[in-house]
């Protein structure tokens, strides 16, 4: 099915990573919300995408494969933490991509026991087995640990769990392994996809973008040299002026523009698929341009 109008959402998370809806539930919800096209972009895994494809894409909905990779900032950047790179139109069976994702998963599984140990030392009787049982997750991530803490009265909500316990610099925080940005982008491209910088304005604590931020400009040029193909300009956490700046930055460099809500379901209940907090939308023409770029290389 091909559309010529409607709204889309190219940033959606399922239970394969840290979302609360199964892939088939996401497809059903997208149809219910009247969306024309979506992409499931789970963190460091394509399991959700493959399950959605096995379930079957509804006739009224267009679908594109996706992923969100947690990468390290380039060496030239002074930023720490994760740089999120979205990949669209990837081959989910590409061997180099699969090997990279397996390395990420293995590193995460080694991180979780350290987080649990820190919680135990604080007097919180958590265990990976208990968290998996309580959340129904085989692959546990920090949002699932936060969910467990909320359910057992150690935090008032997910934000509180991160603000007091699990966030960077907090008592139970453990830094994670991140693939370098250059490798992440090249693996996406090798798998036939287009690499897109996710929610750029969240990287710098929402600094003013007028005049343009030199730190962002420098980062963008480095990522383009690696093969970056687009910018996620449309995002609920971006202001109107930031979105405008990002669209112009993309046009200036001949980059694609994408957009999505970063939907996680119940984990972030104020964000709805396709509409964010109610007034957000991404036009179908964004998806059509992305699809044409993938088709024509």
Phi, psi and omega in degrees: 000133177238135179255168174232359180203180181108181179249160185227170174213109184256023179212088185226136181247141180245184177294349177294337173235257186238025174269167182259350181254140174291156182307319180293328176291325178296316179298315180296320181291322178299318178295315179301323181278359176075026181282150180270330183201149176217168168223133172272123187233067181290157180289115170057028177204147176250012181300317180296321178298314182295323178293322178296318180293322177293322179296322181108126181279127179304148183298333183271005186231135171265149187221141176227139180296149182203168177199157172234113184261131176275108184245163174273148175298152177301153181305330182286345181273146178269000182279146173250184180083199187259140171253117186268125181245120175274143176235127182241143177073025183281151169279119185287348180257011183292124188299318181293320177296315181297320178296319179297317181293324178295323178295320177297316181296319180297320179295322179295319181295333177279339181282320186302316179300328178291322176296314180299319179299319179294320177296318178299320179294340177270001179091013179260114185280066179263155173211154180297325179295316180293321180293317179298319180292320183287327184258349181072023183253134174278316177259103184278136175235174184303320177300329178288323175296318177298318179299319178297317180297321178294313182298332182257013171082013180266356175207151182281328176200180184301316180299318179297320179299320179284320183296326185257334190234311193259343183289167181302130180085358181268166190303328184254016182282137172228125181294155184243159175291138177227134175291148181289149187300321181297315179296317180301314181294318181292326177292321177298314181295319180298329179275012176086010185258179176244129181269133184229135178285119183280145176023067187302324185285352174275352181285335188235036176055038177055045176298152175301143182250012179227103007286165181306143181280121183296326179298315179295316181302316181294317179299317182298318181296321178295315181295324177296322178295335176280340182121014177303137184244354183194171180230133174278092184276322183270112186204138183302333180275359177264138174283170179299320181291324178292318178299315179299317179299316183292322177298316180294322178297321178292314181299321181299328185252009180060039177262154174287156174246133176231178180193152178187171187270344189064043184293129177237000182077224186296339180293331176223074193294344181277355178253117179259145179302124176090333185233001178058239179266018173119331184245003183273144174200152176237123184290152182300329183302333176297314179295318182298319178295318178298314180299318179294322179296320178293322181293320186258008176072000000 
